[in-house]
């Protein structure tokens, strides 16, 4: 069910960073193979983590080296918070911070961190067989990976709490009605539709899209004065691009614009 392993998470974070830095990358699609989109974090593998019985390396304190060893299974306060910050939150942040538009093509079940991976994307396409599950309450834990940040901004606090309190599976059609999904398509049409959307985005003014993404993502955390100031600055930056000059020229010349992403 495509649970996210440590190495897979790091690879995706690196690919998203590379996409931001590469002017030839104009759009990103996140999808999966098999019957699931992502079942959440895979807790079975990866490097040894604090709280798993690993040996603790000594630290220098006033010139002395202090040796220590964790008791098997011992968890020190702060271990979990660090693990979440360096893992799930960094993973979701990489999607939100990617400078290129990111499309989620959800082919099956998206649960826990997998659901938040989809919700962090700029546009969400879902197969009619897909479903979304806030699975955390079933395990007796709070949502992580940015869930309590993302969902209220997408669907409001009451709906977000309903999904998180009960942990029920939400079919794709219901997710679309709630506003979690942009469009639901037949499973056999998902890849074709995602590619068509990505190609359309890839032909757009890439830097303008990046700045638009930043403005929208920041808007719910800013007051009006800050949002208006950010908007004005973004437009100032945007007007220095080749694509902005091309867009204005195309308008005045009554022709279609051809954007280069620069």
URJO-V69935 format. One record per pair of residues at least 12 apart in sequence whose ideal C-beta (glycine too) atoms are under 10 Angstrom apart, sorted by the first residue. I is the first residue (numbers start at 0). J is the second residue. Records with the same first field share a line. If there is no record, write none. Layout:
I=J ; J
//
This chain:
0=31 ; 33 ; 34 ; 35 ; 36 ; 37 ; 38 ; 39 ; 41 ; 107 ; 108 ; 109 ; 110 ; 113
1=30 ; 31 ; 32 ; 33 ; 34 ; 35 ; 36 ; 37 ; 38 ; 39 ; 41 ; 106 ; 107 ; 108 ; 109 ; 113
2=35 ; 37 ; 38 ; 39 ; 40 ; 41 ; 42 ; 43 ; 44 ; 110 ; 111 ; 112 ; 113
3=37 ; 38 ; 39 ; 40 ; 41 ; 42 ; 45 ; 86 ; 87 ; 90 ; 111 ; 112 ; 113 ; 116 ; 144
4=40 ; 41 ; 42 ; 43 ; 44 ; 45
5=40 ; 41 ; 42 ; 44 ; 45 ; 46 ; 48 ; 86
6=41 ; 44 ; 45 ; 46
7=37 ; 41 ; 44 ; 45 ; 90
8=40 ; 41 ; 45 ; 86 ; 87 ; 89 ; 90 ; 93 ; 112 ; 116
9=45 ; 86 ; 89 ; 90 ; 93
11=29 ; 90 ; 93 ; 94 ; 116
12=89 ; 90 ; 92 ; 93 ; 94 ; 97
13=93
14=27 ; 29 ; 93 ; 97
15=27 ; 29 ; 90 ; 92 ; 93 ; 94 ; 95 ; 96 ; 97 ; 98 ; 99 ; 101
16=93 ; 96 ; 97 ; 98
17=97
18=93 ; 97 ; 98 ; 99 ; 101
19=93 ; 96 ; 97 ; 98 ; 99 ; 209
20=98 ; 99
21=98 ; 99 ; 260
22=99 ; 205 ; 206 ; 259 ; 260 ; 261
23=201 ; 205 ; 260
24=97 ; 98 ; 99 ; 201 ; 205 ; 260
25=99 ; 100 ; 197 ; 198 ; 200 ; 201 ; 202 ; 203 ; 204 ; 205 ; 208 ; 258 ; 259 ; 260
26=99 ; 100 ; 101 ; 102 ; 121 ; 122 ; 193 ; 194 ; 196 ; 197 ; 198 ; 199 ; 200 ; 201 ; 202 ; 203 ; 205 ; 208 ; 260
27=94 ; 97 ; 98 ; 99 ; 100 ; 101 ; 102 ; 103 ; 120 ; 121 ; 197 ; 200 ; 201
28=100 ; 101 ; 102 ; 103 ; 104 ; 120 ; 122 ; 124 ; 190 ; 193 ; 194 ; 196 ; 197 ; 200
29=94 ; 97 ; 101 ; 102 ; 103 ; 104 ; 105 ; 116 ; 117 ; 119 ; 120 ; 123 ; 193
30=102 ; 103 ; 104 ; 105 ; 106 ; 117 ; 124 ; 126 ; 189 ; 190 ; 193
31=103 ; 104 ; 105 ; 106 ; 107 ; 108 ; 109 ; 113 ; 116
32=106 ; 107
33=106 ; 107
34=106 ; 107 ; 108 ; 128
35=105 ; 106 ; 107 ; 108 ; 109 ; 110 ; 113 ; 129 ; 130
36=103 ; 104 ; 105 ; 106 ; 107 ; 108 ; 109 ; 110 ; 113 ; 114 ; 116 ; 117 ; 125 ; 126 ; 129 ; 130 ; 131
37=103 ; 105 ; 106 ; 107 ; 108 ; 109 ; 110 ; 111 ; 112 ; 113 ; 114 ; 115 ; 116 ; 117
38=107 ; 108 ; 109 ; 110 ; 111 ; 112 ; 113 ; 114 ; 132 ; 134
39=87 ; 108 ; 109 ; 110 ; 111 ; 112 ; 113 ; 114 ; 115 ; 116 ; 132 ; 134 ; 135 ; 138 ; 143 ; 144
40=82 ; 83 ; 86 ; 87 ; 90 ; 111 ; 112 ; 113 ; 143 ; 144
41=112
45=86
48=74 ; 78 ; 79 ; 81 ; 82 ; 85 ; 86
49=69 ; 73 ; 74 ; 75 ; 77 ; 78 ; 79 ; 81 ; 82
50=69 ; 72 ; 73 ; 74 ; 75 ; 76 ; 77 ; 78 ; 79 ; 81 ; 82
51=69 ; 71 ; 72 ; 73 ; 74 ; 78 ; 82
52=68 ; 69 ; 70 ; 71 ; 72 ; 73 ; 74
53=68 ; 69 ; 71 ; 73
54=66 ; 67 ; 68 ; 69
55=67 ; 68 ; 69 ; 73 ; 75
56=68
79=140 ; 143
80=143
82=143
83=143 ; 144 ; 145
84=143
86=112 ; 143 ; 144
87=111 ; 112 ; 115 ; 116 ; 142 ; 143 ; 144 ; 145 ; 146
88=115 ; 143 ; 144 ; 145 ; 148
89=144
90=112 ; 115 ; 116 ; 119 ; 144 ; 145
91=112 ; 115 ; 116 ; 118 ; 119 ; 143 ; 144 ; 145 ; 146 ; 148 ; 149
92=119 ; 144 ; 145
93=116 ; 119
94=115 ; 116 ; 117 ; 118 ; 119 ; 120 ; 121 ; 145
95=119 ; 120 ; 121 ; 145 ; 148 ; 149 ; 212 ; 213 ; 216
96=119 ; 212 ; 213 ; 216
97=119 ; 120 ; 121 ; 209 ; 212
98=205 ; 206 ; 208 ; 209 ; 210 ; 212 ; 213
99=121 ; 197 ; 200 ; 201 ; 205 ; 208 ; 209 ; 212 ; 260
100=120 ; 121 ; 122 ; 196 ; 197 ; 199 ; 200 ; 201 ; 203 ; 205 ; 208 ; 209 ; 211 ; 212
101=116 ; 119 ; 120 ; 121 ; 122 ; 123 ; 197 ; 200 ; 212
102=117 ; 120 ; 121 ; 122 ; 123 ; 124 ; 181 ; 192 ; 193 ; 194 ; 196 ; 197 ; 200
103=116 ; 117 ; 118 ; 119 ; 120 ; 121 ; 122 ; 123 ; 124 ; 125 ; 129 ; 180 ; 181 ; 193
104=117 ; 120 ; 122 ; 123 ; 124 ; 125 ; 126 ; 129 ; 184 ; 189 ; 190 ; 192 ; 193 ; 194 ; 196 ; 197
105=117 ; 118 ; 120 ; 123 ; 124 ; 125 ; 126 ; 128 ; 129 ; 130 ; 131 ; 171 ; 174 ; 179 ; 180 ; 183 ; 189 ; 193
106=124 ; 125 ; 126 ; 128 ; 129 ; 186 ; 189 ; 190 ; 193
107=125 ; 126 ; 128 ; 129 ; 130 ; 171 ; 186 ; 189
108=128 ; 129 ; 130 ; 131 ; 132 ; 134 ; 168
109=123 ; 125 ; 129 ; 130 ; 131 ; 132 ; 169 ; 171 ; 174 ; 179
110=130 ; 131 ; 132 ; 133 ; 134 ; 135 ; 137 ; 166 ; 168
111=131 ; 132 ; 133 ; 134 ; 135 ; 137 ; 138 ; 140 ; 142 ; 143 ; 144 ; 146 ; 166
112=134 ; 135 ; 142 ; 143 ; 144 ; 145 ; 146
113=131 ; 132 ; 134 ; 144
114=130 ; 131 ; 132 ; 133 ; 134 ; 135 ; 142 ; 144 ; 146 ; 149 ; 150 ; 162 ; 169 ; 174 ; 179
115=131 ; 133 ; 142 ; 143 ; 144 ; 145 ; 146 ; 147 ; 148 ; 149 ; 150
116=144 ; 145
117=129 ; 131 ; 149 ; 174 ; 179 ; 180
118=131 ; 144 ; 145 ; 146 ; 148 ; 149 ; 150 ; 152 ; 153 ; 154 ; 174 ; 179 ; 180
119=144 ; 145 ; 146 ; 148 ; 149 ; 216
120=181
121=181 ; 200 ; 208 ; 211 ; 212 ; 215 ; 216
122=180 ; 181 ; 182 ; 193 ; 196 ; 197 ; 200
123=153 ; 171 ; 174 ; 175 ; 178 ; 179 ; 180 ; 181 ; 182 ; 183
124=171 ; 180 ; 181 ; 182 ; 183 ; 184 ; 188 ; 189 ; 190 ; 192 ; 193 ; 195 ; 196
125=170 ; 171 ; 172 ; 174 ; 175 ; 179 ; 180 ; 181 ; 182 ; 183 ; 184 ; 186 ; 189
126=171 ; 183 ; 184 ; 185 ; 186 ; 187 ; 188 ; 189 ; 190 ; 192
127=170 ; 171 ; 172 ; 175 ; 183 ; 184 ; 185 ; 186 ; 187 ; 188 ; 189
128=170 ; 171 ; 183 ; 185 ; 186 ; 189
129=169 ; 170 ; 171 ; 172 ; 174 ; 180 ; 183 ; 184 ; 186 ; 189
130=167 ; 168 ; 169 ; 170 ; 171 ; 172 ; 173 ; 174
131=162 ; 167 ; 168 ; 169 ; 170 ; 171 ; 173 ; 174 ; 177 ; 179 ; 180
132=162 ; 166 ; 167 ; 168 ; 169
133=146 ; 150 ; 159 ; 160 ; 161 ; 162 ; 163 ; 164 ; 165 ; 166 ; 167 ; 168 ; 169
134=163 ; 166 ; 168
135=147 ; 163 ; 166
136=162 ; 163 ; 164 ; 165 ; 166 ; 167
137=165 ; 166 ; 167
138=166
141=163
142=159 ; 162 ; 163 ; 166
146=159 ; 162 ; 163
147=159 ; 160 ; 163
148=219 ; 220
149=179
150=162 ; 163 ; 177 ; 179
151=163 ; 219
152=216 ; 218 ; 219 ; 220
153=177 ; 178 ; 179 ; 180
154=174 ; 177 ; 178 ; 179
155=177 ; 178
158=177 ; 178 ; 179
159=177
161=177
162=174 ; 177 ; 179
170=183
171=183 ; 184 ; 186
181=196
182=196
201=258 ; 260
202=256 ; 257 ; 258 ; 260
203=242 ; 246 ; 256 ; 258 ; 260
204=237 ; 240 ; 241 ; 242 ; 243 ; 245 ; 246 ; 256 ; 258 ; 259 ; 260 ; 261
205=240 ; 242 ; 258 ; 259 ; 260 ; 261
206=233 ; 236 ; 237 ; 239 ; 240 ; 241 ; 242 ; 243 ; 258 ; 259 ; 260 ; 261
207=233 ; 234 ; 236 ; 237 ; 238 ; 240 ; 242 ; 243 ; 246 ; 258 ; 260
208=237 ; 242 ; 258 ; 260
209=233 ; 236 ; 237 ; 260
210=229 ; 230 ; 232 ; 233 ; 234 ; 235 ; 236 ; 237 ; 240
211=230 ; 233 ; 237
213=229 ; 233
214=226 ; 229 ; 230 ; 232 ; 233 ; 234
217=229 ; 230 ; 233
218=230
240=258 ; 259 ; 260 ; 261
241=258 ; 259 ; 260 ; 261
242=256 ; 257 ; 258 ; 259 ; 260 ; 261
243=256 ; 258
245=257 ; 258 ; 259 ; 261
246=258
//
